[in-house]
Each structure stands twice: as C-alpha cells, then as structure tokens.
Amino acid sequence: MAKLINPEIYNLPSTYVFDLEADCETGIRSKISTREHVWTIDEPVLFGGSDKGPAPIEYFMGSLLGVTNIMVTCVAEEMNVEVRLTQMRLTADLRTDGFLDRAEVPVPFPEIRMTLTGTSTATAGQLTRIQAEVARRDHPLHQRAGHGLAGRRMARVRLQHLRRFQPVLEELARQLDEVA
C-alpha cells in the first residue's frame, strides 16, 4: 500500500504557525496569499460582492471537506488500511438571522451533511474504528463549523457533527460491502 501522508508530519513541533495575508481589494473582496498560493474571496452579488470568487463560508466548507479527506487518509494509513475517498459532498444550513443581527443564533450551522464515496480494503469494523479515531482527534475545523465567532455551544455542535459523520462511514462501508 503506497503511503500518501508524508511521515515527516509526525515530526512537526507542538505548535505550527500559519501565515496568510489579505489584500482588501474592496470592502467585500479580498485576495488572500499564503506560501506560493493566491486566491480571491468574494461574495455573490446578493450579498454585495462581485462574485469573483467563492464566499468566505464556501472556502470554509471546502476546507471541512479537505480536512475530512486528510484525516480519514491519515488514520487509515496509521491502521494499515487502504481507504481511497473518490468524491465528497457537503451541504450545510446557515442560520442567517445571526449575521443579519435579527436574532441570537448560538449554532450558526444547525445541520451539516457530508457524503463520502470511495473504495477500501477495510472491513466494516475497521471503518467504524477509523470513524471513531477521526472523531476522537476532532480537527479544529470541525469544531469551528458550529463554534461560531462568539465561541458558544462548541461541545454540543461538535457532538452533533461527529454523530453525523458516523452514518457517512457506515454508508461507505455498505457501498464497499456491495462491491465486494
């Protein structure tokens, strides 16, 4: 089994510093840069932007997909199990009353749904263990999905998100059993 995760990742210091910059092109649109990468964050016209790039929340949600892919791959490799996710989809319900200041919204994303599709040599039991380990590690982006800027209700939302992640892996296990 070819390893995808660079083993040097396990030699990282306890704290890793990310360094990003933003050139604020307008009051809505920003050009973000980090390392050798540059991208535009904008809002759709409905929200006052010019739609020159995904909205900040769309980048955030894309990051949730990316980190889930990485965490599943990392944990599977540590367990010497092959899991190859081929497609992922995320849909999320945003409570707009909070950012429009119409009401107090303690959980801005009451519903986040993720569907994973892929192949694996893992048994259903191994997939369950992978799910449990990914949930135990609970990447900070998963925490932020329901954390909100005010920092309330994190534990409740984290548990809700992780409970939603279990059916995703169970469905992947079911699909794999059908193929086998």
Secondary structure, DSSP 4 states (H G I P E B T S, - for coil): ----S-GGGGG--S------EEEESSSS-EEEEETTEEEEE---GGGTS--SS--HHHHHHHHHHHHHHHHHHHHHHHTT--EEEEEEEEEEE--HHHHTTSS--S-S-SEEEEEEEEEES--HHHHHHHHHHHHHH--HHHHHHHHTTTT-SHHHHHHHHHHHHHHHHHHHHHHHHHH-
